[in-house]
Amino acid sequence: MTKKSKISLGVGVVLLLLVGVFIGLNKWVAHKLKTALEESEAIQEFVYKDIDVNLLGGDASITAFSFHTGDKKVSAEKLAVKGVSVFKYLFQDKIAISAVQLTAPNVVIYSEEDKEKTKGKKKEKNDFDLAISSFEISHATLKLAKNDTVKNTLFLRLPTVELNEITANENSLASNLPFKYGDFQVEADSIFFNINDEHDMMAKKLAINSSFLQVNDISMVPLYDKQEFQKHIPYEKDRVELVIPELKLNSWKWGLENDSLKIESPLAQLNQMDLALYRDKRVNDDPRHKKMYSKMIRELPIKLNLDTLKVKNAKLQYQEKVKTDRRPGLVKFTELNASIYNLTNMGMRKTNFPTTSIEVSTYFMGEADLKVNWSFDISNKMDEFRISGHLNNISSQGINQFLKPALNVAAQGGIRDMQFDYSGNKNKASGEMKLIYKDFKVEVLKNDGESKSGFLSALANLIIRNEATSEEKTQKNITATRTINKSFWNYLWKMVRNGALKSFL
């Protein structure tokens, strides 16, 4: 055998040995990985089809796997880890990965799982440094449910999730969000959320990236028709039908603050919202204390900071059923446009905390121009506010859409101009009102019967002497006391009603 042949043979033997070593190491690492997963205290019922490891390429994959951990069940078609740097792990004690790809994961979270299993356990110290250049999830589903026997509380499908430049270490694990990231992109569809026992919320599409959020075709759907709805509520409650074709947040930021979700944006937009409310006054009164809007925002479970919220071309309709043999009374607003500034519950201890201001323009009952300016301080625990408005030209036909069916009362003539300006807090309000009316007359119709007092039934107090009147009156020092188990809109109605009573009588 020549010298050259001996060298070639030696090289071949070394290569075969190296290949054998790598194959053996691959199998050994795969075995260790299987053992670690199967014996992990955090993971139960771990099953899989195959685990493959390629140390030379720094790749590993698990196919057709599922496991249970705490209150979560997880399964997926494949998890692939690519480009693991063995050098950095051995010499820098750092786990560096080029890409992680998770295919068709299905995550189910059970909200009624026994939380005592993890309560009180100390987190082990994790001295490590992890960096992932790219993390991609495709065709995922996420479900939240009380148990397997009831419908989902939350469901969404995630065609695409991409996170770049992910880093995690001991310090990040101690924070609310256990890792940091760079750019990201999320697409979701078929979104479902069960709000309560009477309503579901849905959306067809959600798109999020580092600077933009958009949700399309949002809808809130009652589970029962108007007659059946009343059988499922213990007291008066609005039946809500809501459609929002588009919600957008520009240049938005999100994060976690003291376990609360934090959302910030200089501009949010709600386009062509359509909201229809229906209330049956034949049901028992709701005795619960109603919060002012400033308090609702102050106590939101999320931290919110929106510089400007624009509502464009919205519709709002409220119906109230008072008597079985009459159609519901109707109040409606169309072509509603609103600008809301400084909508925030963050930094409420600041001395220069901003005032929330709202500007609204709309058509009332399809015929009268209505403009409203409203302001309040969300940090103010007395819920102080100021609200003013101007209503121009409402006819008897518009007024009678809610007077006749709700109160069995009919008006003639109309109101040419109404202006009001009130200030108050969660208990009392006072202000002034100017009213111009022409040939105005109110009459009680036959067979009116006795009707239950409510938001619209308070209009009965506007019954005046039968002769038609035409006057211009300004009333000052008008007062109103809030009923704590009624909404802010009932409170506002009291202010307007009291001003009208002084003008008419």
C-alpha positions as CSV (number, residue, x, y, z in Angstrom):
1,M,0.0,0.0,0.0
2,T,1.4,3.3,-1.0
3,K,1.9,6.2,1.3
4,K,-0.8,8.2,-0.5
5,S,-3.3,5.3,-0.1
6,K,-2.5,5.1,3.6
7,I,-3.1,8.8,4.1
8,S,-6.4,8.5,2.2
9,L,-7.4,5.5,4.2
10,G,-6.6,7.3,7.5
11,V,-8.6,10.4,6.5
12,G,-11.5,8.2,5.5
13,V,-11.4,6.4,8.8
14,V,-11.2,9.7,10.7
15,L,-14.2,11.0,8.7
16,L,-16.2,7.9,9.4
17,L,-15.3,8.1,13.1
18,L,-16.4,11.8,13.1
19,V,-19.6,10.9,11.3
20,G,-20.2,8.1,13.8
21,V,-19.5,10.4,16.7
22,F,-21.9,13.1,15.4
23,I,-24.6,10.4,14.8
24,G,-24.0,9.1,18.3
25,L,-24.0,12.6,19.8
26,N,-27.2,13.5,17.9
27,K,-28.9,10.4,19.3
28,W,-27.5,11.1,22.7
29,V,-28.7,14.7,22.7
30,A,-32.1,13.6,21.3
31,H,-32.4,11.0,24.1
32,K,-31.4,13.6,26.7
33,L,-34.0,16.0,25.3
34,K,-36.7,13.3,25.3
35,T,-35.8,12.4,28.9
36,A,-35.8,16.0,30.0
37,L,-39.2,16.7,28.5
38,E,-40.7,13.5,29.8
39,E,-39.4,14.0,33.3
40,S,-40.1,17.7,33.6
41,E,-42.2,18.7,36.6
42,A,-43.6,21.6,34.6
43,I,-44.8,19.5,31.7
44,Q,-47.2,16.6,32.0
45,E,-48.6,14.1,29.5
46,F,-45.9,14.9,27.0
47,V,-46.3,12.8,23.8
48,Y,-44.7,13.2,20.4
49,K,-44.1,11.5,17.1
50,D,-40.4,12.2,16.6
51,I,-37.5,14.3,17.9
52,D,-34.6,15.0,15.6
53,V,-31.3,16.7,16.4
54,N,-28.5,17.8,14.0
55,L,-25.6,19.1,16.0
56,L,-23.5,19.9,12.9
57,G,-26.1,22.2,11.6
58,G,-27.3,23.4,15.0
59,D,-30.8,22.3,14.3
60,A,-33.5,20.4,16.2
61,S,-37.2,19.6,15.7
62,I,-40.1,17.9,17.5
63,T,-43.1,16.8,15.4
64,A,-46.7,16.0,16.3
65,F,-46.3,16.8,20.0
66,S,-48.7,17.7,22.8
67,F,-48.4,18.3,26.5
68,H,-50.3,19.6,29.5
69,T,-48.9,22.2,31.9
70,G,-50.8,23.8,34.8
71,D,-54.0,25.3,33.3
72,K,-52.8,24.9,29.6
73,K,-53.0,22.2,27.0
74,V,-50.6,22.6,24.0
75,S,-50.2,20.7,20.8
76,A,-48.5,21.5,17.5
77,E,-47.6,19.9,14.2
78,K,-43.9,20.9,14.5
79,L,-41.4,22.9,16.4
80,A,-38.2,23.6,14.6
81,V,-35.1,25.3,16.1
82,K,-32.4,26.3,13.6
83,G,-28.9,27.7,13.8
84,V,-28.1,27.0,17.5
85,S,-24.6,28.3,18.2
86,V,-22.8,25.5,20.0
87,F,-19.7,27.7,20.3
88,K,-21.5,30.5,22.1
89,Y,-23.1,28.0,24.4
90,L,-19.9,26.3,25.3
91,F,-17.6,29.3,25.6
92,Q,-19.9,32.3,26.3
93,D,-22.7,30.5,28.3
94,K,-25.2,32.0,25.9
95,I,-28.0,30.3,24.0
96,A,-28.0,31.9,20.5
97,I,-30.6,30.7,17.9
98,S,-31.1,31.9,14.4
99,A,-34.7,30.9,14.0
100,V,-37.6,29.2,15.8
101,Q,-40.6,28.0,13.7
102,L,-43.7,26.7,15.4
103,T,-46.3,25.2,13.0
104,A,-50.1,24.8,13.7
105,P,-50.0,25.1,17.5
106,N,-53.2,24.8,19.4
107,V,-53.2,26.4,22.9
108,V,-56.2,25.9,25.3
109,I,-56.2,27.7,28.6
110,Y,-58.7,26.6,31.3
111,S,-59.7,29.4,33.6
112,E,-61.1,27.1,36.4
113,E,-57.9,25.1,36.8
114,D,-56.7,24.8,40.4
115,K,-54.3,27.7,40.9
116,E,-53.1,26.3,44.3
117,K,-50.6,24.1,42.5
118,T,-48.3,27.0,41.8
119,K,-49.3,29.4,44.6
120,G,-46.5,30.1,47.0
121,K,-43.8,28.3,45.1
122,K,-40.6,30.3,44.7
123,K,-39.2,30.7,41.3
124,E,-35.9,29.1,40.8
125,K,-33.0,31.3,39.8
126,N,-32.3,31.1,36.1
127,D,-28.8,32.2,35.3
128,F,-28.9,32.2,31.5
129,D,-28.8,34.4,28.4
130,L,-31.0,33.7,25.4
131,A,-31.1,35.3,22.0
132,I,-33.4,34.3,19.1
133,S,-33.1,36.2,15.9
134,S,-36.4,35.2,14.5
135,F,-39.5,33.5,16.0
136,E,-42.3,32.5,13.6
137,I,-45.7,31.0,14.4
138,S,-48.0,29.9,11.6
139,H,-51.7,28.7,11.7
140,A,-52.1,28.9,15.4
141,T,-55.3,28.8,17.5
142,L,-55.8,30.1,21.0
143,K,-58.8,29.1,23.2
144,L,-59.8,30.2,26.7
145,A,-62.6,28.2,28.3
146,K,-63.8,27.3,31.8
147,N,-63.7,23.6,31.0
148,D,-64.2,21.2,28.1
149,T,-68.0,21.0,28.4
150,V,-68.8,24.7,27.8
151,K,-68.2,27.0,24.9
152,N,-65.1,29.0,24.6
153,T,-64.8,32.3,26.5
154,L,-62.2,33.4,24.0
155,F,-61.1,32.0,20.6
156,L,-58.9,33.4,17.9
157,R,-57.0,32.0,14.9
158,L,-53.5,33.4,14.2
159,P,-52.4,32.8,10.7
160,T,-49.1,34.6,11.3
161,V,-47.0,35.7,14.3
162,E,-43.5,37.0,13.8
163,L,-41.1,38.3,16.5
164,N,-37.6,39.4,15.8
165,E,-34.5,40.0,18.0
166,I,-35.9,38.2,21.1
167,T,-33.7,38.3,24.2
168,A,-34.3,36.9,27.7
169,N,-32.2,36.6,30.8
170,E,-32.5,36.4,34.5
171,N,-33.5,40.1,34.8
172,S,-36.2,39.9,32.1
173,L,-37.7,36.8,33.7
174,A,-38.4,38.8,36.9
175,S,-40.4,41.4,35.0
176,N,-44.1,41.2,33.9
177,L,-43.0,40.4,30.3
178,P,-40.3,37.8,30.6
179,F,-38.5,38.7,27.3
180,K,-37.7,41.7,25.1
181,Y,-38.2,41.9,21.4
182,G,-37.7,44.2,18.4
183,D,-40.1,44.3,15.5
184,F,-43.2,42.2,15.5
185,Q,-46.2,41.4,13.3
186,V,-49.4,39.6,14.3
187,E,-52.4,38.6,12.1
188,A,-55.5,37.1,13.6
189,D,-59.0,36.3,12.3
190,S,-62.1,34.5,13.5
191,I,-61.9,36.3,16.9
192,F,-64.6,35.4,19.4
193,F,-65.1,36.6,23.0
194,N,-68.0,35.8,25.3
195,I,-68.7,39.1,27.1
196,N,-71.5,37.8,29.4
197,D,-74.5,35.5,29.5
198,E,-76.4,37.6,27.0
199,H,-73.8,38.9,24.5
200,D,-70.9,37.7,22.4
201,M,-68.2,39.8,20.7
202,M,-66.6,39.0,17.4
203,A,-64.1,40.4,14.9
204,K,-63.1,39.1,11.5
205,K,-59.6,40.4,11.3
206,L,-56.8,41.8,13.5
207,A,-53.5,43.2,12.2
208,I,-50.8,44.4,14.6
209,N,-47.2,45.5,14.1
210,S,-44.7,47.6,16.0
211,S,-46.5,50.9,15.1
212,F,-50.0,50.1,13.9
213,L,-53.1,48.2,15.1
214,Q,-56.3,47.7,13.1
215,V,-59.4,45.6,13.8
216,N,-62.0,45.0,11.1
217,D,-65.7,44.0,11.3
218,I,-66.1,44.1,15.1
219,S,-69.6,43.1,16.3
220,M,-71.4,42.6,19.6
221,V,-74.3,40.2,19.2
222,P,-77.1,39.4,21.6
223,L,-77.7,35.7,22.2
224,Y,-81.5,36.1,22.3
225,D,-84.2,38.1,20.5
226,K,-85.9,41.0,22.2
227,Q,-88.7,38.9,23.8
228,E,-86.5,36.0,24.9
229,F,-83.8,38.4,26.2
230,Q,-86.1,39.6,29.0
231,K,-86.3,36.0,30.4
232,H,-82.6,35.8,31.0
233,I,-82.0,39.0,33.0
234,P,-82.9,39.7,36.7
235,Y,-83.5,43.4,36.2
236,E,-83.5,46.1,33.5
237,K,-80.5,45.6,31.2
238,D,-79.7,46.9,27.7
239,R,-79.8,44.5,24.8
240,V,-76.9,45.7,22.7
241,E,-76.3,45.3,18.9
242,L,-73.0,46.8,17.9
243,V,-71.1,46.9,14.6
244,I,-67.7,48.7,14.1
245,P,-66.4,48.2,10.6
246,E,-62.9,49.6,11.5
247,L,-60.9,50.4,14.6
248,K,-57.4,51.8,14.1
249,L,-54.6,52.9,16.5
250,N,-51.7,54.8,14.9
251,S,-48.1,54.8,16.3
252,W,-49.3,52.7,19.2
253,K,-47.3,51.3,22.0
254,W,-48.2,48.5,24.5
255,G,-46.7,47.0,27.6
256,L,-47.4,45.8,31.1
257,E,-47.5,47.9,34.2
258,N,-48.1,46.2,37.6
259,D,-49.8,43.3,35.9
260,S,-52.1,45.6,33.9
261,L,-52.1,45.9,30.1
262,K,-50.9,49.4,29.0
263,I,-52.0,50.9,25.6
264,E,-50.9,54.3,24.3
265,S,-51.6,56.0,20.9
266,P,-51.6,59.6,19.6
267,L,-54.6,58.8,17.4
268,A,-57.3,56.2,17.6
269,Q,-60.2,56.0,15.1
270,L,-63.6,54.3,15.2
271,N,-65.2,54.4,11.7
272,Q,-69.0,54.0,10.9
273,M,-69.9,52.5,14.3
274,D,-73.6,51.5,14.5
275,L,-75.0,51.0,18.1
276,A,-78.5,49.9,18.8
277,L,-79.7,49.6,22.4
278,Y,-83.1,48.2,23.5
279,R,-84.4,48.2,27.1
280,D,-87.7,46.7,28.4
281,K,-89.1,48.8,31.3
282,R,-91.5,46.1,32.2
283,V,-88.6,44.3,33.9
284,N,-87.6,45.1,37.5
285,D,-85.5,48.2,38.1
286,D,-81.7,47.7,38.3
287,P,-80.9,48.6,41.9
288,R,-77.1,48.7,41.4
289,H,-75.1,51.9,41.8
290,K,-74.1,53.3,38.3
291,K,-70.7,54.9,37.9
292,M,-70.0,58.2,36.2
293,Y,-67.9,57.8,33.0
294,S,-64.9,59.5,34.6
295,K,-64.9,56.8,37.3
296,M,-65.4,54.0,34.8
297,I,-62.3,55.1,32.9
298,R,-60.4,55.7,36.2
299,E,-61.0,52.1,37.3
300,L,-60.5,50.4,33.9
301,P,-58.5,47.1,34.3
302,I,-56.1,48.4,31.6
303,K,-54.0,51.5,31.5
304,L,-55.0,53.8,28.7
305,N,-53.5,56.9,27.1
306,L,-55.1,58.1,23.9
307,D,-54.2,61.7,22.9
308,T,-57.1,61.8,20.4
309,L,-60.0,59.4,19.7
310,K,-62.0,60.1,16.5
311,V,-65.5,58.7,16.0
312,K,-66.6,59.1,12.4
313,N,-70.1,58.8,10.9
314,A,-71.6,56.8,13.7
315,K,-75.2,55.8,14.4
316,L,-76.8,55.5,17.8
317,Q,-80.3,54.3,18.5
318,Y,-82.1,53.7,21.8
319,Q,-85.5,52.0,22.1
320,E,-87.5,51.7,25.3
321,K,-90.5,49.3,25.7
322,V,-93.0,50.7,28.3
323,K,-96.4,49.1,27.5
324,T,-97.1,45.7,26.0
325,D,-99.6,47.0,23.5
326,R,-97.4,49.8,22.2
327,R,-94.3,49.9,20.0
328,P,-91.1,51.0,21.8
329,G,-90.2,54.7,22.1
330,L,-87.3,55.7,19.9
331,V,-84.4,58.1,20.2
332,K,-81.8,58.1,17.4
333,F,-78.7,60.0,16.4
334,T,-77.2,59.8,12.9
335,E,-74.1,61.1,11.2
336,L,-72.5,61.3,14.6
337,N,-68.9,62.6,14.6
338,A,-67.0,63.0,17.8
339,S,-63.4,64.0,18.8
340,I,-62.3,62.9,22.3
341,Y,-59.0,64.4,23.6
342,N,-56.8,63.3,26.5
343,L,-58.5,60.0,27.2
344,T,-56.2,58.6,29.9
345,N,-56.0,57.0,33.3
346,M,-52.2,57.1,33.5
347,G,-50.3,59.4,35.8
348,M,-53.4,60.5,37.7
349,R,-51.4,61.8,40.6
350,K,-49.8,64.5,38.5
351,T,-50.7,68.1,39.4
352,N,-51.0,68.9,35.7
353,F,-53.2,65.9,34.8
354,P,-55.1,66.8,31.6
355,T,-58.8,67.4,31.3
356,T,-60.7,65.0,29.0
357,S,-62.7,67.0,26.4
358,I,-65.4,65.7,24.0
359,E,-66.8,67.5,21.0
360,V,-69.9,65.9,19.3
361,S,-71.9,66.9,16.3
362,T,-74.9,64.8,15.1
363,Y,-78.4,64.8,13.7
364,F,-81.0,64.2,16.4
365,M,-84.1,62.2,15.2
366,G,-82.9,62.6,11.7
367,E,-83.7,66.3,11.4
368,A,-82.2,68.5,14.2
369,D,-78.6,69.6,14.4
370,L,-77.2,68.9,17.8
371,K,-73.7,69.9,19.0
372,V,-72.4,68.9,22.5
373,N,-69.2,69.9,24.3
374,W,-68.4,67.8,27.4
375,S,-65.3,67.8,29.7
376,F,-64.3,66.1,32.9
377,D,-61.2,65.2,34.9
378,I,-60.8,61.5,35.2
379,S,-58.5,61.8,38.2
380,N,-61.2,63.8,40.1
381,K,-62.9,61.5,42.6
382,M,-65.9,63.8,42.8
383,D,-66.4,63.2,39.1
384,E,-66.8,66.9,38.3
385,F,-67.8,67.7,34.8
386,R,-69.2,70.4,32.5
387,I,-71.5,69.8,29.5
388,S,-73.1,72.2,27.1
389,G,-75.2,71.7,23.9
390,H,-77.1,73.4,21.2
391,L,-80.2,71.8,19.5
392,N,-81.6,73.5,16.4
393,N,-85.1,72.9,15.0
394,I,-86.8,69.7,16.2
395,S,-90.4,69.2,14.9
396,S,-93.4,67.6,16.6
397,Q,-92.9,64.6,14.2
398,G,-89.4,64.0,15.6
399,I,-90.5,64.5,19.2
400,N,-93.5,62.2,18.8
401,Q,-91.3,59.2,17.8
402,F,-90.6,58.7,21.5
403,L,-93.5,60.6,23.1
404,K,-96.4,58.6,21.6
405,P,-95.3,55.0,22.1
406,A,-93.6,55.5,25.4
407,L,-96.0,57.9,27.1
408,N,-99.2,58.0,25.1
409,V,-98.6,61.7,24.7
410,A,-98.5,63.8,21.5
411,A,-96.9,67.1,20.7
412,Q,-97.7,69.7,18.1
413,G,-95.6,72.6,16.8
414,G,-91.8,72.3,17.5
415,I,-88.7,73.6,19.3
416,R,-86.8,76.1,17.2
417,D,-83.7,76.4,19.4
418,M,-82.4,74.9,22.7
419,Q,-79.1,75.7,24.4
420,F,-77.9,74.4,27.7
421,D,-74.8,74.7,29.9
422,Y,-74.4,72.7,33.1
423,S,-71.6,71.9,35.6
424,G,-71.7,69.4,38.4
425,N,-70.3,66.3,40.0
426,K,-71.5,62.8,40.9
427,N,-74.2,64.1,43.2
428,K,-75.6,67.5,41.9
429,A,-75.5,69.7,38.9
430,S,-76.6,73.3,38.1
431,G,-76.7,75.5,35.1
432,E,-78.8,77.5,32.6
433,M,-80.9,76.9,29.6
434,K,-82.3,78.9,26.7
435,L,-85.4,77.6,24.8
436,I,-87.2,79.0,21.8
437,Y,-90.5,77.3,20.8
438,K,-93.3,78.0,18.3
439,D,-96.9,76.9,18.4
440,F,-95.9,74.2,20.9
441,K,-98.7,72.1,22.4
442,V,-98.8,68.8,24.3
443,E,-101.8,66.6,24.8
444,V,-102.4,63.3,26.6
445,L,-104.0,60.7,24.3
446,K,-106.9,58.4,25.2
447,N,-106.4,55.2,27.0
448,D,-102.9,56.2,28.3
449,G,-103.0,54.0,31.4
450,E,-100.3,54.1,34.0
451,S,-96.7,53.7,32.8
452,K,-93.6,52.8,34.7
453,S,-91.1,55.7,35.3
454,G,-87.9,55.5,33.2
455,F,-85.6,57.4,31.0
456,L,-88.2,58.3,28.4
457,S,-91.2,58.3,30.8
458,A,-89.7,61.3,32.5
459,L,-90.9,63.2,29.4
460,A,-94.4,63.1,30.9
461,N,-93.2,66.1,33.1
462,L,-93.2,68.2,30.0
463,I,-97.1,68.1,29.7
464,I,-98.1,71.8,29.8
465,R,-101.4,73.7,29.4
466,N,-103.3,72.7,26.3
467,E,-103.1,76.1,24.5
468,A,-100.3,76.4,21.9
469,T,-97.5,78.8,23.0
470,S,-94.6,80.6,21.3
471,E,-91.9,82.1,23.4
472,E,-88.2,82.6,23.9
473,K,-87.0,82.0,27.5
474,T,-83.7,81.8,29.3
475,Q,-83.7,80.1,32.7
476,K,-80.8,80.3,35.1
477,N,-79.9,78.5,38.4
478,I,-81.5,75.2,37.2
479,T,-80.6,72.3,39.5
480,A,-80.7,68.6,39.2
481,T,-79.9,65.8,41.7
482,R,-78.5,62.5,40.4
483,T,-80.2,59.2,41.0
484,I,-77.3,56.9,41.8
485,N,-78.8,53.8,40.3
486,K,-79.4,55.6,37.0
487,S,-76.9,56.4,34.2
488,F,-75.2,59.7,33.4
489,W,-77.7,60.1,30.5
490,N,-80.6,60.0,32.9
491,Y,-78.7,62.6,34.9
492,L,-78.3,64.8,31.8
493,W,-82.0,64.3,31.0
494,K,-82.9,65.6,34.4
495,M,-80.9,68.8,33.7
496,V,-82.6,69.4,30.4
497,R,-86.1,68.4,31.7
498,N,-85.8,70.8,34.7
499,G,-84.8,73.7,32.4
500,A,-87.7,72.9,30.0
501,L,-90.2,72.8,32.9
502,K,-89.2,76.2,34.0
503,S,-89.6,77.5,30.5
504,F,-93.0,75.9,29.7
505,L,-94.8,76.4,33.1
